[in-house]
């Protein structure tokens, strides 16, 4: 089991996106502003995307680690 955990952790490090930064947040806001303007121009509703409010600001790696901690706390 340790071997599988070790392999999974190595894969997570290689495959997960980098943590959210100020630059990535700014780029996200620029993209969302473009979408809002386009939707307003066409008279369509704006479709927000992304994780639930409780998960915002948490990277995918942080979410995985938090789930692991919760799992370990139950055992």
GIJO-V358729 format. One record per pair of residues at least 4 apart in sequence whose ideal C-beta (glycine too) atoms are under 8 Angstrom apart, sorted by the first residue. I is the first residue (numbers start at 1). J is the second residue. D is the distance in whole Angstrom. If there is no record, write none. Layout:
i = (I & I)
j = (J & J)
d = (D & D)
//
This chain:
i = (1 & 2 & 3 & 4 & 5 & 6 & 7 & 8 & 9 & 10 & 11 & 12 & 12 & 12 & 16 & 16 & 16 & 16 & 17 & 17 & 18 & 18 & 19 & 19 & 19 & 20 & 20 & 20 & 20 & 21 & 22 & 23 & 24 & 25 & 26 & 27 & 28 & 29 & 30 & 31 & 32 & 32 & 33 & 34 & 35 & 35 & 35 & 36 & 36 & 37 & 38 & 39 & 39 & 39 & 39 & 39 & 40 & 50 & 51 & 51 & 51 & 52 & 55 & 58 & 58 & 58 & 59 & 60 & 61 & 62 & 63 & 64 & 65 & 66 & 67 & 68 & 69 & 70 & 71)
j = (5 & 6 & 7 & 8 & 9 & 10 & 11 & 12 & 13 & 14 & 15 & 16 & 61 & 64 & 59 & 60 & 61 & 64 & 59 & 60 & 24 & 59 & 59 & 61 & 62 & 24 & 25 & 57 & 59 & 25 & 26 & 27 & 28 & 29 & 30 & 31 & 32 & 33 & 34 & 35 & 36 & 48 & 37 & 38 & 39 & 46 & 47 & 40 & 46 & 41 & 42 & 43 & 44 & 45 & 46 & 47 & 46 & 56 & 55 & 56 & 58 & 56 & 63 & 62 & 63 & 66 & 63 & 64 & 65 & 66 & 67 & 68 & 69 & 70 & 71 & 72 & 73 & 74 & 75)
d = (6 & 6 & 6 & 6 & 6 & 7 & 6 & 6 & 7 & 7 & 6 & 5 & 6 & 6 & 7 & 5 & 5 & 8 & 7 & 6 & 8 & 8 & 4 & 7 & 8 & 5 & 6 & 7 & 6 & 7 & 6 & 6 & 6 & 6 & 6 & 6 & 6 & 6 & 7 & 7 & 6 & 8 & 6 & 6 & 6 & 6 & 8 & 6 & 5 & 6 & 6 & 8 & 5 & 7 & 5 & 8 & 8 & 7 & 4 & 6 & 8 & 8 & 6 & 5 & 5 & 7 & 7 & 7 & 6 & 6 & 6 & 6 & 6 & 7 & 6 & 6 & 6 & 7 & 7)
//
